[in-house]
Amino acid sequence: MKIRKEYTCPLELVHDMIKGKWKSIILWRLRLGATSLAKLERDIDGINQKMLLEQLKELIEYGFVEKETFDGYPLHVEYSLTIDMGMQIINALKIMQSIGIDYLKEHGMEEILIEKGVTKE
C-alpha cells in the first residue's frame, strides 16, 4: 500500500498503516515475541499464508515489523516487532483490546472471552 502525500492529521496516517482485518492482529500476536511464519499462521485463525505474507510485507515497509533470516538448512525466518514503532503501536492496541473486553462484558458476551482465554493485561 502506498502512503498518500496529504493527511488531515497524523492519526489518519497511522490508521492507513495498520488498517485492514489482519495487521492489528498480527502486531498483537508479535507482542509475545519473535516467531516464524508457520507459527504466526497457526496462531491467527482464518488467515492464509498469502495474506499473511502480504500484510507482513507492508508492516515491514512501514517500520512496525522486522524480518530476520538465519543461515542454514532448512531456511529459518523470524518476524518480530521493531523496538521503536512496533513496540509503540502495542500501547495503542492494548487500549483497543481493553475497550473490546469491556464492550463484550457490558453486552453479555463474556463467553467469547472465556472461549478465547482472554483477560485484561
ABEGO torsion letter per residue (X at the ends): XBBBABBABAAAAAAAAABEAAAAAAAAAAAAEBBBAAAAAAABBGBBAAAAAAAAAAAAAAGABBBBBBBEOBBBBBBBBBABAAAAAAAAAAAAAAAAAAAAAAAGAAAAAAAAGBBBX
